[in-house]
Amino acid sequence: MRQTRRFLLLLTMLLTATFGMSQTIIVKDSITNESIPFVSVYFGNDTGGYTDEKGMIAIPNEAAQMRLSHICYETKSISKITADSQTIILVPKSINLDEVAISAKVPKRIKTTAVGLMKAKTQTKHKGANGFEMALFIPYDSTWTESPYIHSILASLDYSTHYLVFTEIKNPIYATLRFDLRLPDAKTNAPKDESIIGGGIILPSGQKLGKDDICLTRPIPFPQTGVFVVVEWITTAQVSESCNLVPSLNMTLDEVENRTWNKKTFRGMDWMQEQNEPAYQNEEAQVFYKGRTPSAKLGLKISK
């Protein structure tokens, strides 16, 4: 009788371990068959993660479905994960960039100037989170006699490990950052889900932003529709969406017109304007921010 009980207990433990295990998948390009790093994978129930540098990610066994998205690929949803789903193929987007002329032409004048909010006073900061994106819209200046060229993306980052003034992050997780440029959607005014610089520029987690900022591979004319500067926080660590990541993005409160947007991918949420963020609506936040909404300190280096 004791042996039977022991056998049943052992069998139960084995079954529990088996069903509790995660399944590893690899995501590949449908044309090149190469693995795709940093694909956002949403598991549902406010959880998700990113594929690593080899295009691989462990899927929780309890995840009944998932949605895969990447700025350069068509979004793909899988309703049921099976053993046959170990390799998932994504199709590259067919993007029409007629609105933006990508040119290898080098401007005659190489003197550059900054546009955006880099010179604004830093009054608070926004900690990043896995699957979190923040964007600043920079309008086209009607006084420009000709379209300037965009050379670099600018960002005011804080690599300290403090969440608030007196709160230290004991085990900081340093995020990989994806910087991108996107056009505004004509209907919603939010950033489009299309990159105008080939999918953005990756800043690895072990590398800090240098004095040269994030240089484009070649200058592009400033879109007359205006352009969004986008930063996305990425980590392959198994963390929740609410976990604070380093670096944080410096913010200012001095802007009368707030042109900052954010997106929480792993909460299944689309782009929202920063002033509509529920976190700023309660009385305590209103007192702390004095009725103002933080604006992202992002920008561009341009030449005319």
N, C-alpha and C positions, 0 to 999 in steps of 0.2 A: 504493500500500500504506500509506504514511504517512497519507494522507488518510482511508483506511478506519479506521485505528487511532484517529486523532483523533476521527472521528465516533463510534466505539464508546465512546471515553472520555467524550466529551461527553454521549452518551446515558445512560451509566451514572451520571454525576454528576447529570443531571436527574432520573433515576428515584430516586436516593438522596435527593435534596432533597425530591422529591414525597412519597415514602413516609415521610420523617422528619418531615414537617410535622404539627402538631397540628390538631385540628378544634375549632372553637369552637361551643358549644351555648348555648342560652338556656333557662332553666327558668321556666315560667309557671304561674299559678294556673288551675285548671280552670273556676272560676266567674267570676272577674273578668278573666281573661286578662292580669293584670298580672304583671310579672316578679317573681321571688322572690329577694331577696338572702340571702347567707350560708346557702345549702343545702350540706350536707356531701355530697361526691361521692367515694365510695371506688372506686379503680381496681383494687384487688386488689394482691397482692404488697407489702403494707404501705405503699401509697402512696395519696394522695388530695389533695383540695383543697376550697375553698369557692367558690361563685359570688360575683361581686362585687356592688356596689350596684345594677347593672343586670341582675342575674340571669344573668350570662354566666360561662363558664369554658372554658378550653382543655383539651381531652381529648388525652392523648398517643396517638399513632397506634398504639402497641403495646398499648394497653388493649383487650382483647377484650370486657370486660364492665365494668359499673359499677353501683353501688348509691347511690341518692339518698335522703337522709333530712333531715328538718327537724322540729323539735318540734311544729309546727302542721299537718304534712301526713303522709299515708300514705307509708310507705317504698316506693320503686319500684326494681326491679332490671331492668336491660336486658342481655340476654345477648350481643347483637351490635350494635356501633355502625356505622351506615350514614349515608349522606348524608341519608336521610330523618329522622334523629334530631336534626336541628339545633335543633328546638324540642321540649322535653320538658314534658309536662303533669303536674303533681302535684295530687292530690285532697286538699282540706282534711280533717282528722280530724273525726269526729263524736265529741266528747268529752262524757261525762256527768260533770258536776261536782256531783252531788247531795251528795257528801260534804263539799263546801265551799260555804258560802253566800256568794256574792259580793254585797256590800251597799254601797250608796252612803251608808248611815247614818253620820253623824259621831258618834263617841263623845262623851259629855258631858264627860269629862275628857280633856284633851289632853296631860297630863303623860306623858312617855314614859320607858321604861327599856330597857336593852339585855339581850338574852339570847343565849347562844352563847359563843364563846371569844375575843371581842375583847379582854377584859381579861387574858387569859393571857399569860405571858411569851413573847416571841419568841426561839426558840432555833435555828431554822434556816429555810430558805425553799425553796419548790418552784418551779422555773422552769416556765413554761408551754410547751406544744408544740402544733403545729397539730393540731386534732382532739382535744385533750385536755380532759377535764372533771373537775372535783373537786367533791365535795359533802359537806356536813356535816349530819347529822341532828340536829334540835333537838326533843326530846320535849315533849309537853304536860305541864305541871306540875299534878299532881293536887291541889295546895293552892290553885289558883286557884278562887275562888268563882264566877267567870263567865269566859267566853272573852274573852281580850284581843284587841285589833285589831292587825294587823301594818301598820306604816306605811312602813318602809324596810328595805332589805337592807344589811347591813354587811359590809365586807371590808377586811382589813389587807393592803394591797398595797405592794410595794417596786419603785420605778421605777429603781433603780440598774442599771448595766450590768455588774455583777459576777456571774459564775456561781458561783464559789467565792471564798474570801477573797482568793486571789492570782491569780485568773483573770478577765481582762477580756474582755468580748465586744467584738471590734473593730468589727463592723458590726451593731449591734443592730437587730432587727426588732420594732417595737412592734405589739402585737396589738390587735384589736378584741375586747372582752369582752362575752359575753352572760350576764347574771345572771337566774336563774330560781328559782321555787319549785315544788316537786313533792311529791306524796304518796308515802309508802312503799308498795311492792308487798306485798300481804298474804302472798304465798308466799315471796318471796326477800328481803324487807326492803330491797331496793335501790330507788333512785329510779325512779318510773314514767316512761315515755316520754310523759308528758302534762304540759303546763304548766298551772298553776292561775292564772296571771296573763297569759293571752293570748299566750304565746310568749316571755315574758321581756322584759328591758330591755337595749338595746344601749348600750354605752359605746364610742364611736368611738376609734380608735387614737390620734388626736391630742389626746384629751381625758383629763385626769387626774381621778381620783375626788376630788370636793370634800368639804367639811365636812358637807354635808347627805346624803352617801352616795347610795344609789340609792333614790329615793322612788318608791313605787307611785303609780299614777294615782288610786287611791282605796284606803282601808283595807279589809282583809279580815279576818274573824274567824280566829283561830288554829285550825287543824284539830285536833280531838281525837285524831287518829291520830298527831300530830306532823308535822313538815314538813322537807323537805330544802331547804337553800340551795345552789344550784348555780352554778358559774362555769365558763364555756367559753371557751377561747382560740381565736381565729379570725384567719387572715391569708389574703389572696388572693395573697400572694407565692409564687413557686415554690420552696418549701423542703421538706425532708424532715421526717418526723414527729419525728426526733431533734433537729432544730434548736431551740435554746432561744429562747423569745420573752420579751419584756419587756411588762408587768411580771410579777414573780414574786409568789407568794402566801406571806405569812409563816405559819410553822408553830410549834407549841409541842410540847414533849415531856412536859408535866406532867400530861396527862390519863390517869387510870387506865383508864377505859373509852373506847376509841377508836371514834368514830362517824363517821369520815371514810371516804369511798368515792372511787374514781377510775375513769375509763373512757378507753380508748384506741381511738377510733373507727377510725383509719387502720391499726390492726393487726388489725382485725376482732374486737376483744375487747369483751366486755360489762362491766358494772359489777363491780368487785371491792372488797372491804374493804381499806383501806389496810394493815392488818397482814398481809394475804396477798400484798402486793406482793413479787415475787421480789427486787427490789433491796435489800430489808432483810434477806434471809435469809442472806447470806454473812457470814463471820466478821468481815471488815473493817467492814462496816456495823453489825454488832452491837456492836463495840467503839466505833465512832464515836457511835452513838445510845444506847449503854449499855443495850442490850436493850429500848429503848422505841421506839414507833412515832410518827412525827410526826402531829399533828392540825391540821386546817385552821383558821386564824383567820378564821372567818366568823360572822355573827350576824344578828340582827333587832332592829329598834327597834319596841317594842310599847307600847300604852297600854291601860289597863283602865277 
